[in-house]
Amino acid sequence: MNPPPAVTPAGAAAPAATPDSQAAHAARADHHAARRARGPDMGVRAELARAALVAAKDLRIEMRSLDNVPAMFFFALLVLVILSFGFDFSTAKFSDVGAGVLWVAFVFPAVLSFGHAFALERDGECLSGLRLTPADAGTLYLGKLAANIVFMLAMEAAILPLSAVLFGYDLAPVLAPLAFVIAVHSVGFCAVGTLFGAMTARTRRGDVLLPILLFSVSVPLMLAAVRTTSAVLNGGGLWDGLTKTWLVMTCLFDLVFTTAAWLSFQYLLEE
Amino acid sequence: MSLPGPARADRPGWLAAAQMLLPLIAGGMAIATLYGAFFYAAREKTMGDVQRIFYFHAPAGIMCFLAFFVTFLASIAYLRTRRRIWDIVGHSSVEAGMLLTSIVLLTGPFWARPVWGTWWTWEARLVWTLVLWMIYAGYLLLRRYTDDPDQQARFAAVMGIVGFLDVPIVYYSVHWWRGHHPLVLKVSGGGGLEPTMRIVFLGGIITYLFLYMALMALRVPLGRMEDDLRRLEASSRARARGRRDMARVT
């Protein structure tokens, strides 16, 4: 990419030029002017940088207000407590029912977080402001998704050790594969949740609609999450038998739904 | 402002014919399939007469898949062209598909109870159908709770696409989840069926195909009329507002 020579009128730059090269020069100047008007860069890296900006904005809001993650944490903790009433852990082994307990505690608070992410933009017409930026709709989606993933993982990072204390299982030996399994499934859940969060924020009864849409579409993800978490809690490896199949399916799910949401996000943001 | 005239009341001839003939054919085929199921098809060896519900159960399952596929295509077409008709087709097809899925879910237990000894079991195909039903119930709820018609159409189209992308993933996931559970009936294109059974089964498929087409032929024009009504209401409201403003000025 050659930078434009100077911001002089095309004709004045080369008085002795033939009409042909003058026209070419004028065309080039127009092209560069258009480029300047559109912004510094339209490439993939620039879009990713913008997505990072959107994510950073959400993280900064959360750092300053602490509106979201602490509430998610307490909700998740309450779910753990309530489920401990439902299962008798003095007799049941945690590795048998633990996967279900953990995932219920992870996904219920996360749903609230997805709703919050766009309620934030709706107040004070922030979404209109975001749409005026040079970022694509898909870029906004990626930024929102990144922030949601960070929030969900932060909550899970706090809840996981606490669950080991509350239910008395040995976390240390399974920590690495467990963390991997939780992260992979959380990404997929956030991918769908961010899409439906944006949708339901602009409907009536969005708070009810969001979990209905989200949980029905993420059924395969939940099956995979519970099965792989259970396998890992029982000391299985990530590449054993069906666990590998589940993980491949989850990666496929993450990929398909992130792409679909990224492509269709523009239709959700139209006025 | 061009108002749609009384146009839709005098429908084109082919549509009037379709609206009359398709339900008649569907009804006739239903009676023929009923007769075939009870008097023509051979009695199944182990399950006995209970198995005869199969001719109404399985074809509905196949057709609901077709209905949701039509919605998937119509959703893509709507987002590409923004023509109202595609939104109406997508919506109508989900309604028809929900009816068919409900038939599958309701006829299933009547078969399962005597054969398996339980109304419901968490078998892969049952779970898959239930999840399918819930995804498209979500689609209909999403439409109900979205007020702005354009937004409603766009949201529904995105849901129609995302929901359908989920269908194969759900299918495989519930199969792995249940391990290698034996299938209820290994049917591949009616290949494993006894000849008389195969004929009645095909009759069932044709019945539901015509039922689906009949429902669409009735529902899509209804959707257009709803659109017209909404436009008329909006324009009469706007005119009333205009008159009020004029009265205030003079």
Chai-1 contact restraints between the chains, C-beta under 6 A:
chainA,res_idxA,chainB,res_idxB,connection_type,confidence,min_distance_angstrom,max_distance_angstrom,comment,restraint_id
A,M199,B,F155,contact,1.0,0.0,6.0,A-B,restraint_1
A,T203,B,Y145,contact,1.0,0.0,6.0,A-B,restraint_2
A,T203,B,T146,contact,1.0,0.0,6.0,A-B,restraint_3
A,R204,B,Y145,contact,1.0,0.0,6.0,A-B,restraint_4
A,R205,B,Y145,contact,1.0,0.0,6.0,A-B,restraint_5
A,L209,B,Y145,contact,1.0,0.0,6.0,A-B,restraint_6
A,I212,B,G138,contact,1.0,0.0,6.0,A-B,restraint_7
A,L213,B,G138,contact,1.0,0.0,6.0,A-B,restraint_8
A,S216,B,M134,contact,1.0,0.0,6.0,A-B,restraint_9
A,S216,B,I135,contact,1.0,0.0,6.0,A-B,restraint_10
A,S216,B,G138,contact,1.0,0.0,6.0,A-B,restraint_11
A,V217,B,D166,contact,1.0,0.0,6.0,A-B,restraint_12
A,V219,B,V131,contact,1.0,0.0,6.0,A-B,restraint_13
A,V219,B,V170,contact,1.0,0.0,6.0,A-B,restraint_14
A,P220,B,I169,contact,1.0,0.0,6.0,A-B,restraint_15
A,P220,B,V170,contact,1.0,0.0,6.0,A-B,restraint_16
A,P220,B,S173,contact,1.0,0.0,6.0,A-B,restraint_17
A,L223,B,S173,contact,1.0,0.0,6.0,A-B,restraint_18
A,L223,B,W177,contact,1.0,0.0,6.0,A-B,restraint_19
A,F253,B,I169,contact,1.0,0.0,6.0,A-B,restraint_20
A,V256,B,L165,contact,1.0,0.0,6.0,A-B,restraint_21
A,A260,B,V162,contact,1.0,0.0,6.0,A-B,restraint_22
A,A260,B,L165,contact,1.0,0.0,6.0,A-B,restraint_23
A,S264,B,V158,contact,1.0,0.0,6.0,A-B,restraint_24
A,Y267,B,L79,contact,1.0,0.0,6.0,A-B,restraint_25
A,Y267,B,R154,contact,1.0,0.0,6.0,A-B,restraint_26
A,Y267,B,V158,contact,1.0,0.0,6.0,A-B,restraint_27
